[in-house]
């Protein structure tokens, strides 16, 4: 189970870690990753689907 989770999450977290270095040995990449997913789920995707709905109908 841990290997599967690692394979799913590591590319996403690795991308964030390239741009946001660890501060004092603490990586903030998981926190930023959750925040980005939250923004996408609550703001970007609903507006995207609303735009598609308006263009098609």
C-alpha positions in Angstrom: 0.0 0.0 0.0 2.8 2.4 0.8 4.6 1.8 -2.5 1.4 2.4 -4.4 0.8 5.7 -2.6 4.4 6.7 -3.1 4.2 6.0 -6.8 1.1 8.2 -7.0 2.2 11.1 -4.9 6.0 11.4 -5.6 5.8 12.9 -9.1 3.4 15.6 -7.8 5.3 16.4 -4.6 8.6 16.2 -6.5 7.5 18.9 -8.9 6.6 21.2 -6.1 9.9 20.5 -4.2 11.8 21.6 -7.3 10.3 25.1 -6.9 9.9 25.3 -3.1 13.0 24.2 -1.3 12.9 22.8 2.2 13.3 25.4 5.0 15.2 24.3 8.0 15.0 20.7 6.9 11.2 20.8 6.7 9.5 20.4 3.4 6.3 22.4 2.8 5.6 20.6 -0.5 2.8 18.4 0.9 1.0 21.4 2.4 1.3 23.4 -0.8 0.2 20.3 -2.8 -3.0 20.0 -0.7 -3.6 23.7 -1.1 -3.3 23.6 -4.9 -5.6 20.6 -5.1 -8.1 22.4 -2.9 -8.0 25.5 -5.2 -8.4 23.4 -8.3 -11.3 21.4 -6.8 -13.2 24.4 -5.4 -12.5 27.2 -7.9 -10.8 26.1 -11.1 -12.8 23.0 -12.1 -16.3 24.4 -11.3 -15.6 27.5 -13.4 -14.1 25.4 -16.2 -17.2 23.1 -16.4 -19.5 26.2 -16.2 -17.6 27.7 -19.2 -17.9 24.4 -21.1 -21.6 24.2 -20.3 -22.2 27.8 -21.6 -20.2 27.2 -24.8 -22.0 24.0 -25.6 -25.5 25.0 -24.6 
